[in-house]
């Protein structure tokens, strides 16, 4: 992770920070075949304009988890679309949860505001959206969180909207507090042992997320990171093996499940950092599996329906770089949930985006992305009659499916600016595709 792999710059790397610096799973996927001579007419027959989201909601169908990707981590139109689609799915399909590629503990803090009005979301975002999450500290996401709070206040008779982080970068104090609260109420006999395991792991009250994550990677030795992971795993094992409440009431069972999940999230974080650098691909496999597991846990224990906002590379069924990113979270969720998981990829033709110049940079820059050249997926998609559109890849005409199943260069930006465009077969990666003609840089705060 410390080396400047060119491919690393394309995607949010999970445990890299800016502080110091496969077979088809989709129902539409088929064996790769030569591209159709002219797929545009076939794509035109399936494309639906984005002005009305009703058609897109029909494509989603009865799925309980919808992974909504993005081709870059800081495009205003991508952020705005996620808010717009979530609001539509809340109204039309009864969705209740917005899950973001952000730390579990960050999600706890923002959920407290969304559900109870606790805290200041603008300050929480400044505190937590640092390092690898720097591009989430935007006006667009703040607007979404304020809307979710207003919705809950205005509709006390409806299921509450919830905000969840499913990632493992920063194990904030809130997760530790919730484990401690459970022990104090239900198992005080275990409190001191678990507190001892957590003593060196719990961030200080004034710890900033970005520098903390950087210290884990760069200031600690491999042995120290392994020792941290062992302590977190020990606390989790003690809670799982001996920490059930003495009473069998529903409240106790739910509190126990919640405590175990918080302890699991803490262990995920320190385990992720403990992978040695030479096991980068396994670190990334672990991270995507953790993201999928946290999403599935929320679905199982809290119910409702979830919109999962993440990078295309995480919500997809197949990886565009299996050597370093072997198994996307979308593939894991598909195995667990089957048709209850639907993947939506986002592409764009041109515009401006925010990205970090390289892995040592601390401040993003705005870059101009020229129209996609011939041979790129986006070059053909931009010929479709609608400026912005969605298309169900599972039901597209045969000529379109032939073209969609062929891998060709496709834009994929993460934390870092890069001109590399990995080969992607769209119908092997997603159930649904949304293409935007133009994007502009997100409004960083």
VOVOKE-599046 format. One record per residue (C-alpha): x, y, z negated. Coordinates in steps of 0.2 Angstrom, whole numbers, padded with zeros to 4 digits, always signed. Layout:
REM VOVOKE-599046
XYZ ...
REM end
This chain:
REM VOVOKE-599046
+0000+0000+0000 +0015+0012-0003 +0021+0010+0015 +0013+0021+0029 +0004+0007+0039 -0003+0015+0054 -0019+0005+0053 -0021+0010+0035 -0025+0028+0040 -0041+0022+0049 -0050+0017+0034 -0053+0021+0015 -0041+0010+0008 -0049+0006-0009 -0034+0008-0021 -0024+0020-0011 -0026+0038-0017 -0022+0055-0011 -0017+0061-0029 +0001+0057-0026 +0000+0060-0010 -0072-0073+0061 -0086-0078+0068 -0102-0069+0071 -0114-0067+0057 -0127-0055+0065 -0141-0064+0073 -0137-0054+0089 -0119-0060+0090 -0114-0072+0104 -0098-0078+0111 -0088-0064+0120 -0092-0062+0138 -0086-0051+0152 -0094-0033+0151 -0109-0030+0161 -0106-0019+0177 -0118-0005+0171 -0126-0008+0154 -0133+0010+0153 -0150+0005+0161 -0152-0009+0148 -0147+0002+0134 -0159+0015+0139 -0173+0002+0138 -0169-0001+0120 -0163+0015+0113 -0175+0025+0102 -0172+0044+0098 -0168+0049+0080 -0180+0063+0080 -0193+0051+0072 -0186+0038+0060 -0201+0027+0061 -0193+0016+0075 -0177+0014+0064 -0188+0009+0049 -0196-0004+0060 -0179-0011+0064 -0175-0012+0046 -0190-0023+0043 -0191-0031+0026 -0173-0031+0022 -0169-0027+0004 -0152-0020+0006 -0147-0009+0021 -0129-0006+0024 -0127+0011+0033 -0110+0015+0039 -0100+0029+0046 -0086+0031+0059 -0077+0044+0048 -0078+0048+0030 -0081+0067+0032 -0094+0071+0045 -0109+0082+0041 -0121+0073+0052 -0117+0056+0045 -0120+0063+0027 -0136+0072+0032 -0142+0056+0041 -0139+0046+0026 -0150+0058+0015 -0163+0059+0029 -0165+0040+0031 -0165+0037+0012 -0179+0049+0010 -0189+0041+0024 -0186+0024+0017 -0191+0029+0000 -0208+0036+0007 -0211+0022+0020 -0203+0007+0013 -0202+0009-0006 -0183+0010-0007 -0177+0015-0024 -0158+0014-0025 -0145+0024-0016 -0128+0015-0018 -0112+0023-0013 -0094+0017-0010 -0089+0025-0026 -0083+0019-0043 -0096+0009-0054 -0093+0021-0069 -0096+0036-0057 -0112+0029-0052 -0117+0028-0071 -0114+0046-0074 -0123+0052-0058 -0138+0040-0062 -0140+0047-0079 -0143+0064-0071 -0154+0057-0058 -0165+0047-0070 -0164+0058-0086 -0157+0075-0081 -0141+0072-0091 -0125+0081-0086 -0121+0092-0072 -0119+0083-0056 -0108+0096-0048 -0095+0094-0062 -0097+0075-0062 -0093+0075-0043 -0078+0087-0046 -0072+0075-0060 -0074+0059-0051 -0073+0062-0033 -0055+0063-0032 -0041+0053-0024 -0048+0040-0013 -0065+0047-0016 -0061+0065-0012 -0072+0066+0003 -0088+0062-0007 -0087+0079-0016 -0098+0087-0003 -0113+0099-0003 -0122+0086+0007 -0121+0073-0007 -0124+0086-0021 -0140+0090-0011 -0145+0072-0011 -0142+0070-0029 -0153+0085-0033 -0167+0079-0022 -0167+0062-0031 -0168+0071-0048 -0183+0082-0041 -0192+0066-0034 -0191+0057-0051 -0197+0073-0060 -0211+0075-0048 -0217+0057-0047 -0216+0050-0065 -0229+0037-0060 -0218+0029-0046 -0202+0018-0048 -0188+0029-0052 -0174+0032-0039 -0157+0026-0045 -0139+0031-0040 -0126+0017-0040 -0107+0016-0037 -0102-0001-0031 -0083+0001-0030 -0068-0002-0042 -0056+0013-0040 -0059+0022-0057 -0065+0013-0073 -0072+0028-0081 -0075+0030-0100 -0094+0028-0097 -0093+0009-0093 -0082+0007-0109 -0095+0016-0119 -0109+0005-0114 -0100-0011-0118 -0096-0003-0135 -0114+0002-0138 -0120-0015-0134 -0108-0023-0147 -0112-0010-0160 -0131-0015-0159 -0130-0034-0155 -0113-0041-0159 -0103-0030-0171 -0093-0045-0176 -0084-0045-0159 -0082-0026-0158 -0065-0025-0165 -0057-0038-0154 -0064-0031-0138 -0059-0014-0143 -0042-0020-0146 -0041-0027-0128 -0048-0010-0121 -0037+0001-0132 -0024+0004-0118 -0036+0003-0104 -0049+0016-0108 -0045+0033-0099 -0042+0048-0111 -0056+0060-0112 -0047+0073-0101 -0041+0060-0088 -0044+0066-0070 -0049+0052-0059 -0036+0056-0045 -0020+0056-0055 -0026+0041-0066 -0028+0030-0050 -0011+0036-0043 -0003+0032-0060 -0010+0014-0059 -0002+0011-0042 +0014+0021-0043 +0019+0024-0062 +0016+0007-0068 +0026-0009-0064 +0018-0024-0057 +0020-0033-0074 +0011-0018-0083 -0003-0019-0070 -0004-0038-0073 -0005-0035-0092 -0019-0023-0090 -0029-0035-0079 -0026-0049-0092 -0033-0038-0106 -0048-0033-0096 -0051-0051-0091 -0049-0056-0109 -0062-0044-0115 -0074-0050-0102 -0072-0068-0106 -0075-0065-0124 -0091-0056-0121 -0097-0069-0109 -0092-0084-0119 -0097-0078-0137 -0106-0061-0135 -0124-0066-0132 -0136-0057-0144 -0142-0066-0159 -0160-0063-0155 -0168-0070-0139 -0179-0055-0136 -0180-0048-0119 -0172-0032-0124 -0157-0041-0131 -0155-0052-0115 -0156-0036-0104 -0144-0027-0114 -0132-0042-0114 -0133-0043-0095 -0129-0024-0093 -0114-0025-0105 -0107-0040-0095 -0109-0031-0079 -0100-0015-0086 -0086-0027-0093 -0085-0035-0076 -0083-0018-0067 -0069-0014-0079 -0061-0030-0075 -0063-0028-0057 -0054-0012-0057 -0039-0018-0066 -0038-0034-0056 -0038-0024-0040 -0023-0014-0046 -0014-0030-0051 -0012-0037-0034 +0006-0035-0028 +0009-0024-0013 +0014-0039-0003 -0004-0046-0006 -0012-0031+0002 -0025-0041+0012 -0030-0051-0003 -0032-0035-0013 -0044-0029+0001 -0053-0045+0001 -0055-0044-0018 -0061-0026-0017 -0074-0030-0003 -0081-0045-0013 -0082-0034-0029 -0092-0021-0019 -0104-0034-0013 -0105-0042-0030 -0110-0026-0038 -0123-0022-0025 -0130-0040-0027 -0130-0038-0046 -0140-0022-0045 -0153-0030-0033 -0155-0046-0044 -0156-0037-0061 -0164-0020-0056 -0175-0025-0041 -0181-0013-0028 -0173-0010-0011 -0156-0002-0008 -0148+0009+0005 -0129+0006+0004 -0119+0020+0010 -0101+0016+0015 -0088+0015+0029 -0092+0005+0045 -0078-0006+0040 -0086-0011+0024 -0104-0014+0029 -0100-0023+0045 -0101-0042+0047 -0083-0044+0055 -0067-0035+0053 -0058-0025+0066 -0042-0029+0058 -0043-0046+0049 -0025-0047+0046 -0026-0033+0033 -0045-0031+0029 -0050-0049+0031 -0068-0050+0025 -0080-0035+0024 -0093-0033+0010 -0106-0034+0024 -0101-0052+0028 -0102-0057+0009 -0119-0049+0007 -0125-0058+0023 -0120-0074+0015 -0128-0070-0001 -0144-0062+0005 -0147-0069+0023 -0160-0058+0032 -0162-0048+0016 -0146-0038+0022 -0146-0028+0037 -0131-0019+0044 -0131-0002+0053 -0116+0005+0061 -0113+0023+0066 -0103+0030+0081 -0100+0047+0088 -0093+0054+0104 -0085+0070+0099 -0084+0084+0087 -0074+0089+0071 -0070+0079+0055 -0060+0081+0039 -0046+0069+0035 -0029+0069+0026 -0014+0071+0037 -0005+0056+0030 -0004+0046+0014 +0006+0059+0005 -0006+0073+0008 -0017+0081-0006 -0028+0092+0004 -0038+0087+0019 -0037+0096+0036 -0050+0098+0049 -0047+0089+0066 -0055+0090+0083 -0060+0074+0091 -0061+0075+0110 -0075+0066+0120 -0072+0047+0120 -0061+0042+0135 -0067+0029+0148 -0066+0011+0141 -0071+0016+0124 -0088+0010+0117 -0093+0028+0113 -0090+0034+0131 -0104+0022+0138 -0115+0025+0123 -0115+0044+0126 -0122+0041+0143 -0139+0034+0136 -0153+0046+0139 -0155+0052+0121 -0142+0063+0113 -0144+0054+0097 -0152+0037+0096 -0154+0020+0087 -0154+0003+0095 -0158-0014+0088 -0144-0025+0094 -0153-0041+0090 -0167-0037+0102 -0158-0028+0116 -0160-0034+0134 -0148-0047+0140 -0137-0036+0150 -0135-0024+0135 -0131-0039+0124 -0117-0044+0136 -0109-0027+0135 -0112-0026+0116 -0103-0042+0112 -0087-0037+0121 -0073-0029+0110 -0067-0013+0116 -0059+0003+0108 -0070+0011+0095 -0067+0026+0083 -0064+0022+0065 -0058+0035+0053 -0055+0034+0034 -0045+0044+0022 -0031+0047+0035 -0031+0055+0052 -0025+0043+0066 -0027+0041+0085 -0028+0022+0083 -0045+0016+0089 -0047-0003+0085 -0056-0015+0096 -0074-0018+0090 -0088-0029+0097 -0103-0019+0091 -0116-0033+0091 -0104-0044+0081 -0102-0031+0068 -0120-0024+0066 -0138-0027+0067 -0142-0010+0072 -0132+0004+0080 -0134+0023+0078 -0125+0034+0090 -0123+0053+0088 -0117+0064+0102 -0108+0076+0091 -0103+0078+0073 -0095+0092+0063 -0084+0092+0048 -0093+0088+0031 -0094+0103+0019 -0081+0099+0006 -0084+0108-0011 
REM end
